[in-house]
Amino acid sequence: MARLLSSPRRLVYLSTMAALWTHRPTPALVEILWRFIITPSVFPPVADQNRVVRFHGRRITVPRLAMLNPWQRLQDSHYAEELLAHWKPPGVASLLTAYARRAAAHPAEPNLFSDPNMMWQAKNYVHLFMIFRPAAAVPFLLRLTALPPRNVVSTIFNRQPTYWDSRTTALYLLILAAGQDPRRYHFFHSPWYGGRWLVPAAADETKAITALTAWCRSHAVAPAATEPVGRPATAP
């Protein structure tokens, strides 16, 4: 199953995910799915057949293509995320925490918190975080919100002021970890960037960071230290 799940052929890996829905997870399968979710690879050209995969009651059409579109594989990563969410295997909370730790230790490396192009990886991470709620990740999320903002995006989308930077996703997760409503801090769900929780302006984010930092301090949660780790944040 591990070999099939790692296949570059879309028909093969989607069919394997569908078949695994009723199977028990193994550490090896969890690791492959995690890598699929966080660091999807760009494969060399492959040919496929016109087939339909049934994934948990849904029909996924796999057309015959000369090559696998990397954006299609990115979008397919949410099926891997759904499978992990269904299994709820032990170890995912540790993977979520380890990723946040590496991102905090290597903020200049591409990671789903700081790179707006990693929208699908960020969505997968947020969905799994909401299920597993890893408390050990909170100090690293707090550290990420304390770093200077990078890759700022500020625009008007659908007549809505929209702001995002390298702290926004970590801040959103920090609010969830605190058991609070993100809308209290002016977060709103936007279809921009594939569907993200964003804020209208930098000032809203700054105020929310100040409030959540105070909340963490009152609950004896301090930002994580910045000691380097062995691998960059893009490593699973």
N, C-alpha and C positions, 0 to 999 in steps of 0.2 A: 504493500500500500504506500509506503514511504516513497518508493521509486516512482510510482504512478502519480502521486501527489506533486512530485518535483518535475513532472514532464513539462516541456515547453509547448506541448500541444494543448490548445484550449479545450478541445473535446475531452481529452484524457483527464486533465486536472479537475475540470468541472464535474465530470462523471464520477471521479473518485470522491470528491467532496460530497456529492449527493449520496453515494453509497456509504460513506462514513457516518452519515447522520445517526444511524441506529447502532453504530459500533462504539465500543469503549475507547477512550483516548489513551494514547501511550505518550511518554515523554518525547519520543522521536517525532511523532505526528504533530504534537503541540509545537515543537520547535520549528518544523517546516511551515506550519500555518502562521506562526508568529512572523517568520521571515517574509512570508508572502504578504502579510498585512503591512509590515513596517518598511520593508525594502524590496519591493517588487523589481524583478530583473527585466532587462530588455533582452529578449531571446533572438537568435538568428532566424531568418525566414523559414517558415514551415508551411506545408500545405495541409488543409483540413477538408473534411467532408461537410455537406449540408446535413446537419443533424439537429435534433432537439434534445436537450437535457432537462429532465424534470428534477428540480431542486426544491424539496419540501413544499410541494404543491404548486410550484411555479414552472413555467415553460421558458427555457433559455435557448434561443435559436443560435446555433453555431454555424454561420455561413462558410462556404468554401472561400478561403482567402489565400493569397500568395504568401502572406506573412502575417505574423501576429502584431497587431497594433499595440504599442506599449501603453497607450491610454486605455485601451480595452482591458488590458491586464490590470491596470491600476483600478479600474472600476470593478473588475471581478474580485478584487481583494476583499470587498465587503462580504462576499460569500464565505470566504475563509473566516472573517470576523464573526459572522453569524454562527458558523459551526463551533467556534470556540465559545461563543456566548451560550449556545445550546448545551455544550458539554460541561461548561463551568469546571474545567480541570484545575487541580491544585498546581500552583506554579505561575499562573498568569499574573497574579498580583505582584509577584517578584519580578517578572519580566517588565511590567509597567513601571515599577519602581526603578529598576536598573536603567531603563531608557531615560527616565527623568534625571537620574543621577548623572548619566553620561552627558546629557544635554546641558546640565548646569555646569559640569566640569569643562566642557568643550563648547562654549557658546558660539564660537566662530565656525564650527563645523556645521554643514547642512543637517538640519533636523526638523522634525515636524512642528516644533514650536516657533522656529525662526524663519522657515522657508515657506513663503506663500504658495509655491508650486507643489508642496507636499500636502495638498488639500485632502486627498483621499486617505493618506496615512493618518492625518490629523483626525479625520472623522472616525476612522476605525479605532484609534487610540481613545478618543473621547467616549465612544460607545462602550468599549471594554472597561474604561475607568468607572463609568457610571454603574456598571454591574459589580465589579470587584472592589471598588472603593479602597484602594490600598493606602492605609494611613501612613505607611512608611514613606510614601512618595511626597507627602505634604511639605517637609522641609526643603526638598529640591524644587518643588513648584514655587515655594516662597522665594527661594534663591533666584529662580528665573525671573520672577516679577521685580526683583531688586536690581537686576542688570539694566544697563542703558538700553533704550529701545533701538532695534535694528530693523532694516527692511520695511520702513514705514510706508503704509498705503493709506492715503486719505483722499476720498473722492465722494461724489454723489452718485448713488445707484438707485434707480427707480424713485427718484426725487427724495431719497433718504440719505442724509449725511452718514457716511460710513467710514469707520477707522479700524485699522488693524496694524499691529506691529508684533515683534518677537515675544512680547509679554502677554498678548491677549488670550491665547489658548490656555496658557498656564494659569492666568488669573481666573478664567472661567472655571477651570477644574478646581482651583483653590476655593472658589465660592461654593461649588457643589460639595467639596469635602467639609466645608464648615456648616453644611446643612442649611444654606441660605438660598434665596431665590435670586438668580442672576438678574432678573428684571428689576429688582430693587436697585441695582447698580447701572441701570439703563442699558443692559445687554438686550439685544433683540436678534431674532433668527432671520438671517438674510439668505436668499438663494444665491447670492454672489459667492464666488469661489466654491461652487459645488454645494452650498448650504452650510453656513457657518454662524456661530454666535459672535456678534460683533458689537461695538459701541459706536455712538454717533461721532465722538470726538476724543482727542487725546486727553482733554481735561477730565472727561468722564472716567477714563481708565486710570488716570493719576489719583483721582479721589477714591476710586474703588481699591486701588493698591494700598493707599494710606489706611483705609478702613479695615481691609483684611489683614494688613500687617499688625494693626492694633488688636484685632481679634485673636490672631495667632499668639501675640505676646501675652494676652490675658489668659490664654489656654496653655501657656508654657511651651509653645512651639517656636523654635528659632530657625532662621535660615540655615540650610546645610552649609558646611564648610566647602571651600572650593578646591580641595585637593584633587589633583588629576587622577584619572582612572586609566586603565590600560588601553581601552579602545575608544574611538570616537563615538558620538551619539548615534550615528547611523547604524552602528553595529547592533544586532538584536541581543 
